[in-house]
């Protein structure tokens, strides 16, 4: 989950060509929504550590962003972030109300609080627990593909597979009963659009928190083999989660990977369809699926940028960033940096040394990355194997959501006619 309002540097409208002085506006244009990567290439070449006229920094080089992600002088703290946005005079209604509801969770704290909360979540969210879901994820994907095929030769991949898959998996992982899942999915949809309708989103958050609180109380009395029970068990440790932290941690872990996983799958399938040579390689060698996910995550990054605030003056690329200034780290730009990746604009499923930054780096590396990758690996591999005739619907016009920090399709219309 990101703590952004979906705008850059306060910009909301745009006109004219991309220039270093108006990168924020340029990234909001329809052209950039379709393909932001030429804009990033321009920034890396002309002004890779760019300071806007409003005092906001944009970093687009791999080396700079990788270092920044591990530098504790760049803060992810909720209160610092709110002060920085307020200083710019931005519209903080959506940002502040959401972060207030989430409380101090590991996604919006710095060490030492972050390290304590992350360690406790790691005890529950283990690699063994994720890998144990492989068979269940495969069964869910097979069921979704069966239903899509039965419905006819045309489908929206997001609606049919990419969106319901992570919802089903997270319900399995957290032990959410089958009969409750439609309600949970409806809440996800409503508070996932906080900036569009704050009142409805917050009502959904109220209902969802009340529901989660009930699950937590139940698991205290009747623990099971699920992640909520495992998190409840951490309260027996000396550095235990408080009740508020437990609720917020469950909230974030359940919701954070939903949209990211959905659009990792959608972006990946679109990239493969646009690169038939790579699709043929994967079809000929299904064992490439795991490596393919790494390359697909690099090639068209879902989380295009994340935000930090300067907690202490520091120098990056020969320029001094001052305390209190906002910094946008463009992961999408770093993943196409020719200084780090050979032929970065080429999709290569066998790319060696693929250390992309799509899931972050350093202390805030995405805890749910292994689960997102597992779902993408199984979903993409199954679609390629079972639907050899899969292609974009004739005449399909693709539209991307108007949030420059996220690379998300509105729909992905496909046909699977033989």
C-alpha positions in Angstrom: 0.0 0.0 0.0 1.4 3.4 -0.9 0.8 6.6 1.1 0.5 8.9 -1.9 -2.4 11.0 -3.2 -1.8 9.9 -6.7 -0.3 13.2 -7.8 3.2 14.5 -8.2 4.5 17.8 -6.8 0.9 19.0 -6.6 0.4 18.8 -10.3 -3.1 17.8 -11.5 -3.3 18.9 -15.1 -0.8 19.0 -17.9 -0.1 20.4 -21.4 2.9 20.6 -23.6 6.0 18.5 -24.1 8.0 16.8 -21.3 10.7 19.1 -19.9 12.8 18.7 -16.7 10.9 21.6 -15.1 7.5 20.1 -15.5 8.1 16.3 -15.1 5.2 16.1 -12.7 2.8 17.6 -15.3 4.3 15.5 -18.1 3.7 12.3 -16.3 0.0 13.1 -16.1 -0.4 13.4 -19.9 -2.2 10.6 -21.9 1.1 10.0 -23.7 3.0 9.3 -20.5 0.1 7.1 -19.2 0.5 4.9 -22.2 4.3 4.8 -22.0 6.2 6.7 -19.3 9.6 5.1 -20.1 10.8 7.7 -22.7 10.1 10.4 -20.1 12.3 8.6 -17.6 15.1 8.1 -20.2 15.0 11.9 -20.9 15.3 12.7 -17.2 18.1 10.2 -16.6 20.1 11.8 -19.4 19.4 15.5 -18.7 18.8 15.8 -15.0 18.8 12.5 -13.0 18.7 14.2 -9.6 16.2 16.9 -10.4 14.7 19.5 -8.1 11.4 21.0 -9.1 10.6 24.6 -8.7 8.5 23.6 -5.6 11.5 21.9 -4.0 10.6 18.3 -4.7 13.3 15.9 -5.8 13.0 13.3 -8.6 15.6 10.5 -8.8 15.7 8.3 -11.9 19.1 6.5 -11.9 19.4 3.0 -10.6 22.5 3.7 -8.4 21.0 6.7 -6.8 17.7 5.1 -6.0 19.2 1.9 -4.7 21.4 3.9 -2.3 18.4 6.1 -1.3 16.3 3.0 -0.5 18.9 1.9 2.1 19.7 5.3 3.5 17.9 6.0 6.8 18.3 9.7 6.3 15.4 9.3 3.8 12.4 8.7 6.0 9.1 6.8 5.4 7.6 8.1 8.7 4.0 9.0 8.5 4.3 12.2 10.5 7.3 13.5 8.6 5.6 12.8 5.3 2.4 14.6 6.4 4.5 17.7 7.4 6.3 17.7 4.1 3.1 17.5 2.0 1.6 20.2 4.2 4.5 22.5 3.6 3.8 22.2 -0.1 0.2 23.2 0.4 -1.0 20.0 -1.2 -4.4 18.4 -0.8 -3.8 16.0 2.1 -7.4 15.0 2.8 -7.0 11.5 1.4 -3.4 10.9 2.6 -3.9 12.1 6.2 -7.2 10.3 6.8 -5.9 7.0 5.5 -2.6 7.1 7.4 -4.4 8.1 10.6 -6.6 5.0 10.2 -3.6 2.7 9.6 -1.8 3.9 12.6 2.0 3.3 13.0 2.6 0.2 11.0 5.8 -1.0 9.5 5.0 0.5 6.1 5.0 4.1 7.5 7.6 3.9 10.2 11.4 4.2 10.5 13.8 2.1 12.7 13.7 1.2 15.5 9.9 0.8 15.3 10.0 -0.5 11.8 12.6 -3.2 12.6 10.5 -4.4 15.6 7.2 -4.6 13.6 8.9 -6.2 10.6 10.6 -8.8 12.8 7.3 -9.8 14.3 5.5 -10.0 10.9 8.4 -12.0 9.5 7.8 -14.7 12.2 4.3 -15.2 10.8 4.9 -14.5 7.1 7.5 -17.1 6.5 8.8 -18.5 3.2 7.6 -21.9 4.2 4.1 -20.6 4.7 4.1 -18.9 1.3 5.5 -21.9 -0.5 3.0 -24.2 1.2 0.3 -22.2 -0.7 1.6 -23.3 -4.2 -0.8 -26.2 -4.6 -3.7 -24.1 -3.5 -2.8 -21.1 -5.7 -2.6 -23.5 -8.7 -6.1 -24.9 -7.9 -7.5 -21.3 -7.7 -5.9 -20.4 -11.0 -7.2 -23.5 -12.7 -10.7 -22.8 -11.4 -10.6 -19.2 -12.6 -9.3 -20.2 -16.0 -12.0 -22.9 -16.2 -14.7 -20.3 -15.5 -13.3 -17.9 -18.0 -13.2 -20.5 -20.8 -16.7 -21.7 -20.0 -18.0 -18.1 -20.2 -16.9 -17.8 -23.9 -13.9 -16.9 -26.0 -13.6 -13.3 -24.8 -12.5 -12.1 -21.3 -11.2 -9.2 -19.4 -8.1 -10.8 -17.8 -8.2 -8.4 -14.8 -11.8 -9.2 -14.0 -11.6 -12.9 -14.7 -8.2 -13.9 -13.3 -5.8 -11.2 -12.2 -8.1 -9.5 -9.6 -9.9 -12.5 -8.0 -6.7 -14.5 -7.6 -4.9 -12.4 -5.0 -8.2 -11.9 -3.1 -8.7 -15.6 -2.9 -5.1 -16.3 -1.9 -5.1 -13.7 0.9 -8.3 -15.1 2.2 -6.7 -18.5 2.3 -3.6 -17.2 4.0 -5.5 -15.3 6.7 -8.2 -17.9 7.2 -11.1 -15.7 6.1 -14.2 -18.0 5.7 -15.6 -18.6 2.3 -19.0 -17.0 3.2 -17.3 -13.7 4.2 -15.2 -13.3 1.1 -17.7 -11.4 -1.1 -18.0 -8.8 1.7 -14.2 -8.5 2.0 -13.8 -8.1 -1.7 -16.4 -5.3 -1.8 -14.6 -3.5 1.0 -11.3 -3.8 -0.9 -12.8 -2.3 -4.0 -14.3 0.7 -2.1 -11.3 1.7 0.0 -8.9 1.1 -2.8 -10.3 4.2 -4.4 -9.9 6.5 -1.4 -9.0 9.6 -3.5 -12.1 9.2 -5.6 -14.7 8.9 -2.8 -13.3 9.4 0.6 -16.6 9.1 2.6 -17.5 5.7 1.0 -14.0 4.5 1.3 -13.8 5.3 5.0 -17.1 3.7 5.6 -15.7 0.5 4.1 -12.6 0.9 6.3 -14.8 1.1 9.4 -16.7 -2.0 8.5 -13.5 -3.9 7.5 -11.7 -3.0 10.8 -14.7 -4.1 12.8 -14.7 -7.4 10.9 -10.9 -7.9 11.4 -11.2 -7.1 15.1 -13.8 -9.9 15.4 -11.5 -12.3 13.6 -8.6 -11.4 15.9 -10.8 -12.0 19.0 -11.9 -15.3 17.6 -8.3 -16.5 16.9 -7.2 -15.6 20.4 -9.7 -18.1 21.7 -9.5 -20.6 18.8 -6.2 -20.3 17.0 -5.8 -22.0 13.6 -3.1 -22.5 11.0 -3.5 -19.1 9.4 -1.6 -15.8 9.5 -3.9 -14.0 11.9 -3.4 -16.8 14.4 0.4 -16.5 13.9 0.4 -12.8 14.4 -1.7 -13.2 17.5 0.9 -15.6 18.8 3.6 -12.9 18.5 1.9 -11.1 21.4 3.4 -13.6 23.8 6.9 -12.2 23.0 8.6 -9.4 25.0 8.5 -7.1 21.9 5.0 -8.0 21.2 2.5 -6.2 19.0 0.1 -4.0 20.8 -3.6 -4.5 20.1 -3.6 -1.4 17.8 -0.4 -2.6 16.0 -1.9 -6.0 15.5 -5.0 -4.7 13.9 -3.1 -2.3 11.7 -0.6 -5.0 10.7 -3.4 -7.4 9.7 -5.0 -4.5 7.8 -1.9 -3.7 5.8 -0.7 -7.3 5.1 -4.1 -8.3 3.8 -4.6 -5.3 1.6 -1.1 -4.3 0.5 -0.5 -7.0 -2.1 -3.9 -7.1 -3.7 -3.7 -4.5 -6.4 0.1 -5.0 -6.9 -0.3 -8.7 -7.7 -3.3 -8.0 -9.9 -1.4 -5.6 -12.1 1.8 -7.6 -12.0 -0.1 -10.4 -13.7 -1.9 -8.0 -16.2 1.1 -6.0 -17.1 3.1 -9.3 -17.6 0.6 -10.9 -19.9 0.3 -7.7 -22.0 4.1 -7.6 -22.3 4.2 -11.2 -23.4 1.5 -10.7 -26.0 3.4 -7.7 -27.4 6.6 -9.8 -27.6 5.6 -13.0 -29.3 9.2 -14.3 -29.4 9.4 -14.2 -25.6 6.0 -15.8 -25.3 7.1 -18.6 -27.6 10.2 -19.1 -25.4 8.1 -19.4 -22.3 5.6 -21.7 -24.0 8.5 -24.0 -25.2 10.1 -24.0 -21.8 7.6 -23.7 -18.9 10.5 -23.9 -16.4 11.3 -20.3 -17.4 8.3 -19.1 -15.5 10.0 -18.0 -12.3 12.8 -16.1 -14.1 10.2 -14.7 -16.5 8.3 -13.1 -13.6 11.5 -11.3 -12.5 12.0 -9.9 -16.0 8.4 -9.0 -16.5 8.3 -7.2 -13.1 11.4 -5.2 -14.2 10.1 -4.5 -17.7 6.8 -2.8 -16.8 6.9 -2.0 -13.1 3.6 -1.8 -11.2 4.9 0.6 -8.5 6.5 3.2 -10.7 7.6 5.5 -7.8 7.6 5.7 -4.1 8.0 8.7 -1.8 10.4 9.5 0.9 11.1 12.7 3.0 14.5 13.9 3.9 15.1 13.5 7.7 18.7 14.8 7.6 20.6 16.7 4.9 22.4 14.4 2.5 24.1 14.5 -0.9 23.0 12.5 -3.9 24.6 12.8 -7.3 26.5 15.9 -6.3 23.4 17.7 -5.1 22.3 18.5 -1.5 18.9 17.4 -0.4 17.6 19.3 2.7 15.7 18.2 5.7 11.9 18.2 5.1 12.1 18.0 1.3 10.1 15.3 -0.5 11.9 12.8 -2.7 10.3 10.7 -5.5 12.2 7.5 -6.2 11.3 6.3 -9.7 11.5 2.5 -9.6 10.2 2.3 -13.1 13.0 4.5 -14.3 15.7 2.6 -12.5 14.5 -0.7 -14.1 15.2 0.7 -17.5 18.6 2.3 -16.6 21.2 1.3 -19.2 24.0 1.8 -16.7 22.6 -1.2 -14.8 20.8 -3.3 -17.4 22.0 -4.2 -20.9 19.5 -3.3 -23.6 17.0 -2.3 -20.8 14.1 -1.6 -23.2 14.2 -5.2 -24.5 12.2 -7.9 -22.8 14.5 -10.9 -22.2 13.1 -13.7 -20.0 16.6 -15.1 -19.5 18.2 -11.9 -18.5 21.1 -12.6 -16.2 21.7 -10.7 -12.9 18.3 -9.2 -12.9 18.4 -7.2 -9.7 15.5 -4.9 -10.4 14.0 -2.6 -7.7 10.3 -3.4 -8.4 9.7 -4.5 -4.9 12.1 -2.0 -3.3 15.4 -2.5 -1.5 16.7 -2.2 2.0 14.7 -2.2 5.2 11.4 -1.5 3.4 11.8 -4.3 0.8 8.3 -5.6 0.2 7.4 -8.4 2.7 4.8 -9.8 0.3 7.1 -10.0 -2.7 7.5 -13.8 -2.6 3.7 -14.3 -2.5 3.1 -11.9 -5.3 5.8 -13.6 -7.4 4.4 -17.0 -6.7 0.9 -16.0 -7.8 2.3 -14.4 -11.0 4.4 -17.4 -11.8 1.5 -19.8 -11.5 -1.1 -17.5 -13.2 1.2 -16.6 -16.2 2.4 -20.2 -16.6 -1.1 -21.6 -16.6 -2.5 -19.1 -19.0 0.4 -19.7 -21.5 0.0 -23.5 -21.2 -3.8 -23.7 -21.3 -4.7 -21.0 -23.7 -2.3 -21.2 -26.7 -4.6 -18.9 -28.7 -4.6 -16.1 -26.2 -4.3 -12.6 -27.8 -5.5 -9.1 -27.5 -9.0 -8.6 -28.6 -9.2 -7.1 -32.1 -9.5 -3.3 -31.9 -8.9 -3.2 -28.2 -8.0 0.2 -26.8 -6.0 0.0 -23.6 -6.5 2.6 -20.9 -4.3 3.1 -17.9 -5.4 4.5 -14.6 -4.5 8.2 -14.1 -2.0 7.7 -11.3 1.6 8.3 -12.3 2.9 6.4 -9.3 1.3 3.2 -10.3 1.2 1.4 -13.7 -2.3 -0.2 -13.7 -4.6 -1.0 -16.6 -8.3 -0.3 -16.4 -9.0 -3.6 -18.2 -7.2 -6.1 -20.4 -9.6 -7.4 -23.1 -8.4 -10.7 -24.5 -9.7 -13.5 -26.7 -8.7 -17.2 -26.5 -10.1 -18.5 -29.7 -8.0 -21.3 -31.2 
